[in-house]
């Protein structure tokens, strides 16, 4: 079964956090199953999971009850996705707001791949614009690069100001 990442899972770190939550849930489920068989009691309260993790689990099982095999299958699928999903790094001149990140992720998932993972960084020395790294390609649309590319004309432009 192919899994489509929700828009709330943007970066590789988001995906790692979900896998960690699922591993904790799988461990609890395993311990609870053993304790239930031995003592007829559960292993305490289940670990709390984020709404995104719950959404992924429901999508994976199709509304069926969650068992150890389904949980392990989801973890394997997410780890495989983390290893193979296209990754993009976008460096901006300032910290990206939540709405900007959301727009960038939506655009990349629509135009590039539905499971693209986006990492955003900031570097104030860019002065504006952005630098995008996708695979081995780097696209530099920063103001700094434009200024350095036209450094011979820069003194002339300043004299005319």
N, CA, C and O atoms as a DFTB+ gen file, in Angstrom:
644 C
 N C O
     1  1       0.845      -1.183       0.000
     2  2       0.000       0.000       0.000
     3  2       0.887       1.243       0.000
     4  3       1.783       1.374       0.834
     5  1       0.632       2.151      -0.938
     6  2       1.374       3.401      -0.985
     7  2       0.740       4.396      -0.025
     8  3      -0.483       4.512       0.060
     9  1       1.578       5.095       0.679
    10  2       1.122       6.034       1.693
    11  2       1.406       7.449       1.227
    12  3       2.503       7.731       0.743
    13  1       0.449       8.334       1.364
    14  2       0.639       9.747       1.033
    15  2       0.793      10.509       2.343
    16  3      -0.048      10.415       3.237
    17  1       1.873      11.256       2.438
    18  2       2.119      12.017       3.658
    19  2       1.140      13.176       3.783
    20  3       0.862      13.853       2.793
    21  1       0.613      13.419       4.976
    22  2      -0.223      14.602       5.175
    23  2       0.625      15.869       5.107
    24  3       1.843      15.816       5.275
    25  1      -0.014      16.993       4.862
    26  2       0.708      18.259       4.731
    27  2       1.423      18.679       6.012
    28  3       2.335      19.505       5.972
    29  1       1.017      18.119       7.135
    30  2       1.667      18.479       8.396
    31  2       3.036      17.812       8.545
    32  3       3.823      18.200       9.408
    33  1       3.320      16.823       7.717
    34  2       4.633      16.174       7.730
    35  2       5.440      16.810       6.607
    36  3       5.307      16.434       5.442
    37  1       6.277      17.777       6.970
    38  2       7.000      18.564       5.966
    39  2       8.436      18.109       5.786
    40  3       8.906      17.945       4.660
    41  1       9.122      17.907       6.881
    42  2      10.569      17.709       6.839
    43  2      10.949      16.287       7.242
    44  3      10.123      15.543       7.771
    45  1      12.203      15.914       6.989
    46  2      12.677      14.610       7.454
    47  2      12.554      14.457       8.974
    48  3      12.319      13.356       9.472
    49  1      12.711      15.563       9.709
    50  2      12.594      15.517      11.173
    51  2      11.165      15.192      11.597
    52  3      10.952      14.447      12.553
    53  1      10.181      15.754      10.881
    54  2       8.781      15.439      11.179
    55  2       8.520      13.951      11.002
    56  3       7.847      13.322      11.818
    57  1       9.063      13.401       9.926
    58  2       8.880      11.982       9.647
    59  2       9.556      11.113      10.698
    60  3       9.005      10.089      11.103
    61  1      10.755      11.513      11.146
    62  2      11.457      10.769      12.197
    63  2      10.664      10.791      13.504
    64  3      10.609       9.790      14.217
    65  1      10.049      11.936      13.816
    66  2       9.257      12.045      15.048
    67  2       8.057      11.109      15.004
    68  3       7.708      10.504      16.018
    69  1       7.428      10.984      13.855
    70  2       6.277      10.087      13.725
    71  2       6.717       8.634      13.867
    72  3       6.049       7.844      14.534
    73  1       7.833       8.282      13.244
    74  2       8.346       6.911      13.362
    75  2       8.670       6.601      14.823
    76  3       8.404       5.496      15.296
    77  1       9.243       7.567      15.537
    78  2       9.550       7.367      16.955
    79  2       8.269       7.140      17.758
    80  3       8.221       6.244      18.601
    81  1       7.228       7.945      17.505
    82  2       5.951       7.749      18.194
    83  2       5.386       6.361      17.903
    84  3       4.881       5.687      18.800
    85  1       5.476       5.943      16.647
    86  2       4.946       4.631      16.275
    87  2       5.731       3.496      16.922
    88  3       5.153       2.489      17.332
    89  1       7.052       3.660      17.012
    90  2       7.869       2.635      17.685
    91  2       7.483       2.519      19.156
    92  3       7.394       1.413      19.689
    93  1       7.251       3.658      19.817
    94  2       6.832       3.629      21.212
    95  2       5.462       2.959      21.343
    96  3       5.223       2.190      22.274
    97  1       4.567       3.262      20.398
    98  2       3.249       2.634      20.397
    99  2       3.337       1.134      20.159
   100  3       2.613       0.358      20.783
   101  1       4.224       0.726      19.254
   102  2       4.409      -0.708      18.973
   103  2       4.962      -1.431      20.187
   104  3       4.556      -2.553      20.489
   105  1       5.900      -0.780      20.888
   106  2       6.465      -1.394      22.091
   107  2       5.382      -1.543      23.159
   108  3       5.288      -2.586      23.807
   109  1       4.575      -0.515      23.342
   110  2       3.495      -0.592      24.326
   111  2       2.504      -1.689      23.946
   112  3       2.070      -2.465      24.798
   113  1       2.148      -1.749      22.659
   114  2       1.192      -2.756      22.200
   115  2       1.728      -4.167      22.438
   116  3       0.984      -5.059      22.845
   117  1       2.992      -4.360      22.187
   118  2       3.618      -5.665      22.411
   119  2       3.582      -6.045      23.890
   120  3       3.214      -7.164      24.249
   121  1       3.973      -5.089      24.746
   122  2       3.974      -5.348      26.183
   123  2       2.557      -5.566      26.709
   124  3       2.330      -6.417      27.568
   125  1       1.614      -4.797      26.191
   126  2       0.230      -4.917      26.633
   127  2      -0.354      -6.265      26.231
   128  3      -1.094      -6.880      26.999
   129  1      -0.021      -6.725      25.025
   130  2      -0.511      -8.023      24.563
   131  2       0.023      -9.156      25.439
   132  3      -0.721     -10.065      25.807
   133  1       1.299      -9.099      25.767
   134  2       1.908     -10.138      26.623
   135  2       1.291     -10.099      28.009
   136  3       0.932     -11.139      28.561
   137  1       1.167      -8.903      28.577
   138  2       0.609      -8.789      29.925
   139  2      -0.845      -9.241      29.958
   140  3      -1.292      -9.846      30.932
   141  1      -1.585      -8.945      28.883
   142  2      -2.988      -9.356      28.815
   143  2      -3.101     -10.878      28.776
   144  3      -3.998     -11.451      29.395
   145  1      -2.204     -11.528      28.056
   146  2      -2.225     -12.981      27.980
   147  2      -1.850     -13.628      29.308
   148  3      -2.391     -14.675      29.664
   149  1      -0.923     -13.006      30.045
   150  2      -0.421     -13.594      31.287
   151  2      -1.312     -13.240      32.473
   152  3      -1.672     -14.122      33.253
   153  1      -1.669     -11.985      32.621
   154  2      -2.373     -11.552      33.833
   155  2      -3.785     -11.041      33.588
   156  3      -4.476     -10.675      34.539
   157  1      -4.228     -11.006      32.338
   158  2      -5.559     -10.482      31.990
   159  2      -5.693      -8.990      32.302
   160  3      -6.803      -8.490      32.489
   161  1      -4.571      -8.284      32.357
   162  2      -4.575      -6.837      32.562
   163  2      -3.758      -6.191      31.443
   164  3      -2.876      -6.818      30.856
   165  1      -4.069      -4.938      31.163
   166  2      -3.289      -4.233      30.140
   167  2      -2.031      -3.658      30.759
   168  3      -1.893      -3.611      31.981
   169  1      -1.126      -3.226      29.920
   170  2       0.173      -2.705      30.377
   171  2       0.108      -1.220      30.684
   172  3       1.075      -0.500      30.433
   173  1      -0.970      -0.760      31.202
   174  2      -1.086       0.658      31.536
   175  2      -1.623       1.460      30.365
   176  3      -2.131       0.911      29.387
   177  1      -1.500       2.750      30.489
   178  2      -2.041       3.658      29.491
   179  2      -1.150       3.698      28.252
   180  3       0.077       3.689      28.352
   181  1      -1.783       3.742      27.099
   182  2      -1.042       3.813      25.834
   183  2      -0.321       5.156      25.732
   184  3      -0.817       6.160      26.243
   185  1       0.846       5.190      25.076
   186  2       1.556       6.457      24.920
   187  2       0.745       7.424      24.055
   188  3       0.059       7.018      23.117
   189  1       0.840       8.694      24.387
   190  2       0.122       9.722      23.633
   191  2       0.747       9.864      22.244
   192  3       1.967       9.814      22.089
   193  1      -0.105      10.039      21.248
   194  2       0.360      10.209      19.882
   195  2      -0.240      11.470      19.299
   196  3      -1.352      11.867      19.647
   197  1       0.503      12.088      18.413
   198  2       0.052      13.331      17.787
   199  2      -1.118      13.043      16.847
   200  3      -1.298      11.908      16.404
   201  1      -1.905      14.066      16.546
   202  2      -3.014      13.880      15.602
   203  2      -2.532      13.401      14.223
   204  3      -3.225      12.631      13.557
   205  1      -1.367      13.849      13.803
   206  2      -0.829      13.420      12.510
   207  2      -0.525      11.929      12.514
   208  3      -0.821      11.228      11.546
   209  1       0.064      11.448      13.598
   210  2       0.373      10.028      13.708
   211  2      -0.921       9.212      13.722
   212  3      -1.002       8.164      13.081
   213  1      -1.912       9.682      14.437
   214  2      -3.203       8.989      14.482
   215  2      -3.841       8.952      13.094
   216  3      -4.411       7.935      12.699
   217  1      -3.745      10.053      12.358
   218  2      -4.285      10.126      11.002
   219  2      -3.595       9.128      10.082
   220  3      -4.254       8.451       9.292
   221  1      -2.270       9.034      10.179
   222  2      -1.527       8.067       9.371
   223  2      -1.910       6.635       9.720
   224  3      -2.043       5.795       8.830
   225  1      -2.088       6.348      11.014
   226  2      -2.471       4.991      11.424
   227  2      -3.849       4.632      10.886
   228  3      -4.055       3.514      10.414
   229  1      -4.793       5.564      10.950
   230  2      -6.137       5.303      10.442
   231  2      -6.122       5.089       8.932
   232  3      -6.810       4.208       8.416
   233  1      -5.327       5.905       8.221
   234  2      -5.225       5.742       6.772
   235  2      -4.593       4.402       6.420
   236  3      -4.989       3.761       5.447
   237  1      -3.615       3.980       7.208
   238  2      -2.903       2.731       6.940
   239  2      -3.795       1.516       7.149
   240  3      -3.791       0.590       6.339
   241  1      -4.561       1.522       8.239
   242  2      -5.396       0.358       8.562
   243  2      -6.754       0.407       7.881
   244  3      -7.474      -0.592       7.869
   245  1      -7.113       1.544       7.319
   246  2      -8.422       1.658       6.670
   247  2      -9.564       1.578       7.658
   248  3     -10.650       1.121       7.302
   249  1      -9.351       2.010       8.888
   250  2     -10.387       1.987       9.917
   251  2     -10.485       0.679      10.673
   252  3     -11.288       0.559      11.598
   253  1      -9.684      -0.302      10.296
   254  2      -9.692      -1.588      11.002
   255  2      -8.929      -1.456      12.316
   256  3      -8.136      -0.528      12.475
   257  1      -9.157      -2.369      13.260
   258  2      -8.404      -2.326      14.516
   259  2      -6.898      -2.466      14.254
   260  3      -6.477      -3.213      13.370
   261  1      -6.124      -1.760      15.013
   262  2      -4.671      -1.760      14.857
   263  2      -4.074      -2.959      15.578
   264  3      -4.372      -3.203      16.747
   265  1      -3.236      -3.699      14.880
   266  2      -2.535      -4.807      15.511
   267  2      -1.026      -4.623      15.300
   268  3      -0.588      -3.709      14.601
   269  1      -0.259      -5.499      15.909
   270  2       1.197      -5.394      15.871
   271  2       1.725      -5.457      14.434
   272  3       2.633      -4.711      14.068
   273  1       1.159      -6.335      13.638
   274  2       1.620      -6.507      12.267
   275  2       1.365      -5.246      11.433
   276  3       2.227      -4.825      10.662
   277  1       0.183      -4.648      11.592
   278  2      -0.140      -3.427      10.852
   279  2       0.761      -2.278      11.288
   280  3       1.211      -1.491      10.455
   281  1       1.022      -2.179      12.575
   282  2       1.887      -1.120      13.099
   283  2       3.312      -1.271      12.586
   284  3       3.940      -0.288      12.190
   285  1       3.821      -2.492      12.592
   286  2       5.166      -2.736      12.060
   287  2       5.229      -2.457      10.562
   288  3       6.236      -1.956      10.064
   289  1       4.157      -2.780       9.847
   290  2       4.097      -2.488       8.418
   291  2       4.134      -0.998       8.146
   292  3       4.802      -0.553       7.212
   293  1       3.420      -0.217       8.953
   294  2       3.421       1.239       8.808
   295  2       4.798       1.815       9.095
   296  3       5.272       2.690       8.371
   297  1       5.439       1.330      10.145
   298  2       6.797       1.799      10.474
   299  2       7.748       1.500       9.325
   300  3       8.545       2.355       8.938
   301  1       7.670       0.291       8.777
   302  2       8.533      -0.090       7.654
   303  2       8.274       0.805       6.445
   304  3       9.214       1.250       5.786
   305  1       6.999       1.069       6.154
   306  2       6.634       1.922       5.019
   307  2       7.161       3.344       5.206
   308  3       7.681       3.938       4.262
   309  1       7.031       3.894       6.413
   310  2       7.517       5.251       6.673
   311  2       9.040       5.321       6.614
   312  3       9.591       6.305       6.122
   313  1       9.721       4.301       7.104
   314  2      11.183       4.288       7.023
   315  2      11.646       4.185       5.575
   316  3      12.624       4.821       5.183
   317  1      10.943       3.387       4.787
   318  2      11.249       3.275       3.360
   319  2      11.001       4.609       2.662
   320  3      11.789       5.033       1.817
   321  1       9.923       5.252       3.017
   322  2       9.590       6.558       2.451
   323  2      10.649       7.591       2.822
   324  3      11.042       8.409       1.991
   325  1      11.107       7.552       4.062
   326  2      12.138       8.491       4.510
   327  2      13.434       8.303       3.731
   328  3      14.157       9.267       3.478
   329  1      13.726       7.065       3.354
   330  2      14.957       6.779       2.626
   331  2      14.856       7.122       1.144
   332  3      15.867       7.429       0.513
   333  1      13.657       7.074       0.582
   334  2      13.520       7.236      -0.864
   335  2      12.828       8.524      -1.301
   336  3      12.895       8.880      -2.478
   337  1      12.177       9.219      -0.401
   338  2      11.426      10.422      -0.779
   339  2      12.375      11.518      -1.267
   340  3      13.472      11.680      -0.732
   341  1      11.949      12.264      -2.280
   342  2      12.764      13.394      -2.728
   343  2      12.898      14.422      -1.605
   344  3      11.940      14.706      -0.886
   345  1      14.095      14.967      -1.471
   346  2      14.352      15.961      -0.426
   347  2      14.796      17.265      -1.052
   348  3      15.540      17.294      -2.032
   349  1      14.324      18.325      -0.463
   350  2      14.670      19.648      -0.933
   351  2      15.021      20.512       0.270
   352  3      14.350      20.470       1.301
   353  1      16.077      21.290       0.121
   354  2      16.452      22.241       1.166
   355  2      16.271      23.645       0.606
   356  3      16.825      23.983      -0.440
   357  1      15.496      24.454       1.305
   358  2      15.255      25.831       0.885
   359  2      15.849      26.743       1.950
   360  3      15.444      26.710       3.112
   361  1      16.816      27.559       1.534
   362  2      17.457      28.505       2.444
   363  2      16.938      29.892       2.120
   364  3      17.022      30.350       0.981
   365  1      16.398      30.558       3.137
   366  2      15.847      31.904       2.990
   367  2      16.684      32.895       3.786
   368  3      17.514      32.499       4.603
   369  1      16.463      34.181       3.545
   370  2      17.214      35.211       4.245
   371  2      16.687      35.437       5.666
   372  3      17.361      36.074       6.475
   373  1      15.520      34.936       5.970
   374  2      14.927      35.054       7.308
   375  2      14.223      33.742       7.637
   376  3      14.022      32.900       6.762
   377  1      13.858      33.579       8.882
   378  2      13.156      32.373       9.301
   379  2      11.788      32.329       8.611
   380  3      11.049      33.313       8.617
   381  1      11.467      31.195       8.025
   382  2      10.197      31.044       7.313
   383  2       9.042      30.931       8.298
   384  3       9.121      30.203       9.287
   385  1       7.980      31.656       8.016
   386  2       6.785      31.564       8.854
   387  2       6.081      30.243       8.568
   388  3       6.359      29.577       7.570
   389  1       5.179      29.883       9.447
   390  2       4.429      28.639       9.284
   391  2       3.624      28.655       7.977
   392  3       3.566      27.649       7.269
   393  1       3.009      29.789       7.664
   394  2       2.201      29.856       6.439
   395  2       3.074      29.758       5.189
   396  3       2.669      29.146       4.200
   397  1       4.267      30.354       5.225
   398  2       5.175      30.245       4.083
   399  2       5.633      28.806       3.897
   400  3       5.671      28.305       2.773
   401  1       5.981      28.139       4.992
   402  2       6.369      26.726       4.904
   403  2       5.237      25.904       4.305
   404  3       5.464      25.039       3.459
   405  1       4.026      26.179       4.748
   406  2       2.865      25.444       4.257
   407  2       2.697      25.648       2.754
   408  3       2.404      24.696       2.030
   409  1       2.881      26.883       2.277
   410  2       2.772      27.172       0.849
   411  2       3.876      26.472       0.057
   412  3       3.622      25.912      -1.009
   413  1       5.095      26.508       0.582
   414  2       6.216      25.863      -0.102
   415  2       6.002      24.352      -0.205
   416  3       6.228      23.758      -1.259
   417  1       5.570      23.740       0.887
   418  2       5.329      22.297       0.893
   419  2       4.202      21.942      -0.070
   420  3       4.312      20.975      -0.823
   421  1       3.121      22.715      -0.051
   422  2       1.989      22.439      -0.947
   423  2       2.428      22.530      -2.407
   424  3       2.064      21.679      -3.219
   425  1       3.204      23.554      -2.742
   426  2       3.666      23.712      -4.126
   427  2       4.571      22.553      -4.533
   428  3       4.397      21.973      -5.605
   429  1       5.529      22.216      -3.685
   430  2       6.474      21.131      -4.005
   431  2       5.771      19.798      -4.132
   432  3       6.114      18.996      -5.001
   433  1       4.795      19.548      -3.280
   434  2       4.084      18.268      -3.339
   435  2       3.169      18.195      -4.550
   436  3       2.914      17.110      -5.072
   437  1       2.678      19.328      -4.996
   438  2       1.833      19.341      -6.191
   439  2       2.672      19.230      -7.462
   440  3       2.310      18.496      -8.382
   441  1       3.785      19.953      -7.518
   442  2       4.577      20.048      -8.751
   443  2       5.678      18.999      -8.870
   444  3       6.032      18.610      -9.983
   445  1       6.226      18.531      -7.749
   446  2       7.385      17.642      -7.806
   447  2       7.002      16.205      -7.479
   448  3       7.109      15.316      -8.323
   449  1       6.555      15.987      -6.242
   450  2       6.221      14.637      -5.787
   451  2       5.317      14.772      -4.569
   452  3       5.573      15.624      -3.719
   453  1       4.265      13.958      -4.452
   454  2       3.352      14.076      -3.312
   455  2       3.997      13.814      -1.958
   456  3       3.423      14.178      -0.931
   457  1       5.175      13.193      -1.925
   458  2       5.837      12.895      -0.648
   459  2       7.174      13.615      -0.506
   460  3       8.045      13.152       0.230
   461  1       7.350      14.735      -1.196
   462  2       8.587      15.503      -1.090
   463  2       8.761      15.998       0.350
   464  3       7.820      16.493       0.970
   465  1       9.983      15.852       0.863
   466  2      10.302      16.350       2.204
   467  2      11.092      17.647       2.044
   468  3      12.080      17.690       1.311
   469  1      10.660      18.694       2.725
   470  2      11.252      20.013       2.602
   471  2      11.899      20.401       3.924
   472  3      11.273      20.330       4.981
   473  1      13.155      20.809       3.848
   474  2      13.842      21.347       5.021
   475  2      14.077      22.828       4.754
   476  3      14.629      23.196       3.717
   477  1      13.661      23.673       5.685
   478  2      13.884      25.110       5.515
   479  2      14.977      25.568       6.465
   480  3      15.041      25.146       7.619
   481  1      15.821      26.429       5.961
   482  2      16.901      27.023       6.746
   483  2      16.880      28.520       6.510
   484  3      16.169      29.020       5.639
   485  1      17.681      29.230       7.308
   486  2      17.818      30.646       7.008
   487  2      19.278      31.049       7.117
   488  3      20.051      30.495       7.898
   489  1      19.622      32.032       6.305
   490  2      20.978      32.578       6.259
   491  2      20.845      34.058       5.945
   492  3      20.537      34.431       4.813
   493  1      21.074      34.895       6.934
   494  2      20.894      36.332       6.771
   495  2      21.848      36.932       5.740
   496  3      21.584      38.016       5.219
   497  1      22.950      36.247       5.436
   498  2      23.895      36.798       4.458
   499  2      23.360      36.735       3.027
   500  3      23.971      37.295       2.117
   501  1      22.229      36.063       2.819
   502  2      21.636      36.039       1.475
   503  2      21.063      37.397       1.095
   504  3      20.965      37.719      -0.089
   505  1      20.685      38.195       2.088
   506  2      20.121      39.535       1.929
   507  2      18.713      39.535       1.344
   508  3      18.052      40.574       1.361
   509  1      18.249      38.446       0.845
   510  2      16.917      38.331       0.249
   511  2      16.932      37.201      -0.760
   512  3      17.985      36.648      -1.075
   513  1      15.760      36.865      -1.262
   514  2      15.683      35.773      -2.215
   515  2      15.810      34.433      -1.519
   516  3      15.499      34.307      -0.335
   517  1      16.273      33.423      -2.264
   518  2      16.419      32.094      -1.671
   519  2      17.398      31.251      -2.472
   520  3      17.716      31.542      -3.625
   521  1      17.866      30.186      -1.807
   522  2      18.716      29.187      -2.433
   523  2      18.009      27.847      -2.247
   524  3      17.634      27.484      -1.132
   525  1      17.830      27.114      -3.353
   526  2      17.143      25.829      -3.316
   527  2      18.131      24.745      -3.709
   528  3      18.798      24.838      -4.739
   529  1      18.217      23.716      -2.874
   530  2      19.044      22.558      -3.187
   531  2      18.118      21.361      -3.347
   532  3      17.359      21.012      -2.443
   533  1      18.200      20.741      -4.522
   534  2      17.378      19.572      -4.815
   535  2      18.290      18.546      -5.445
   536  3      18.750      18.718      -6.574
   537  1      18.552      17.470      -4.708
   538  2      19.516      16.481      -5.179
   539  2      20.895      17.117      -5.225
   540  3      21.345      17.712      -4.246
   541  1      21.555      16.991      -6.347
   542  2      22.895      17.574      -6.483
   543  2      22.848      18.949      -7.140
   544  3      23.892      19.539      -7.416
   545  1      21.643      19.463      -7.393
   546  2      21.495      20.765      -8.037
   547  2      21.257      21.856      -6.995
   548  3      20.511      21.668      -6.034
   549  1      21.904      22.998      -7.207
   550  2      21.705      24.158      -6.337
   551  2      21.281      25.324      -7.220
   552  3      21.960      25.673      -8.186
   553  1      20.150      25.915      -6.872
   554  2      19.617      27.067      -7.596
   555  2      19.677      28.265      -6.658
   556  3      19.037      28.275      -5.607
   557  1      20.447      29.266      -7.044
   558  2      20.699      30.421      -6.175
   559  2      20.007      31.653      -6.751
   560  3      20.455      32.222      -7.746
   561  1      18.912      32.054      -6.113
   562  2      18.194      33.258      -6.505
   563  2      18.318      34.318      -5.410
   564  3      17.380      35.078      -5.171
   565  1      19.462      34.367      -4.755
   566  2      19.639      35.308      -3.643
   567  2      20.099      36.669      -4.170
   568  3      20.701      36.772      -5.239
   569  1      19.799      37.704      -3.390
   570  2      20.254      39.054      -3.728
   571  2      21.769      39.130      -3.643
   572  3      22.403      39.825      -4.437
   573  1      22.342      38.431      -2.702
   574  2      23.800      38.431      -2.528
   575  2      24.496      37.971      -3.809
   576  3      25.458      38.597      -4.254
   577  1      24.012      36.879      -4.399
   578  2      24.606      36.379      -5.635
   579  2      24.436      37.390      -6.764
   580  3      25.347      37.574      -7.571
   581  1      23.291      38.040      -6.827
   582  2      23.050      39.030      -7.879
   583  2      23.987      40.233      -7.718
   584  3      24.488      40.778      -8.701
   585  1      24.211      40.630      -6.481
   586  2      25.124      41.755      -6.235
   587  2      26.550      41.361      -6.591
   588  3      27.263      42.128      -7.238
   589  1      26.969      40.175      -6.174
   590  2      28.324      39.727      -6.477
   591  2      28.529      39.487      -7.976
   592  3      29.628      39.690      -8.492
   593  1      27.483      39.059      -8.667
   594  2      27.597      38.835     -10.106
   595  2      27.767      40.141     -10.869
   596  3      28.358      40.164     -11.948
   597  1      27.254      41.216     -10.312
   598  2      27.347      42.524     -10.975
   599  2      28.269      43.460     -10.188
   600  3      28.020      44.664     -10.128
   601  1      29.328      42.918      -9.586
   602  2      30.184      43.743      -8.717
   603  2      30.909      44.851      -9.474
   604  3      31.229      45.885      -8.888
   605  1      31.179      44.652     -10.787
   606  2      31.848      45.701     -11.557
   607  2      30.930      46.907     -11.732
   608  3      31.389      48.049     -11.746
   609  1      29.631      46.645     -11.863
   610  2      28.664      47.730     -12.057
   611  2      28.204      48.348     -10.745
   612  3      27.605      49.424     -10.756
   613  1      28.465      47.702      -9.625
   614  2      27.944      48.161      -8.340
   615  2      28.428      49.572      -7.973
   616  3      27.597      50.391      -7.579
   617  1      29.721      49.903      -8.079
   618  2      30.164      51.272      -7.755
   619  2      29.494      52.323      -8.641
   620  3      29.193      53.427      -8.188
   621  1      29.264      51.968      -9.908
   622  2      28.611      52.896     -10.822
   623  2      27.170      53.155     -10.397
   624  3      26.689      54.287     -10.442
   625  1      26.490      52.092      -9.983
   626  2      25.112      52.230      -9.532
   627  2      25.065      53.098      -8.280
   628  3      24.165      53.927      -8.148
   629  1      26.008      52.928      -7.360
   630  2      26.047      53.737      -6.141
   631  2      26.326      55.213      -6.453
   632  3      25.763      56.100      -5.812
   633  1      27.196      55.475      -7.440
   634  2      27.488      56.887      -7.803
   635  2      26.243      57.570      -8.369
   636  3      26.073      58.779      -8.208
   637  1      25.389      56.816      -9.019
   638  2      24.205      57.408      -9.646
   639  2      23.033      57.522      -8.678
   640  3      21.980      58.041      -9.048
   641  1      23.195      57.056      -7.477
   642  2      22.088      57.119      -6.518
   643  2      22.087      58.457      -5.831
   644  3      21.233      58.715      -4.983
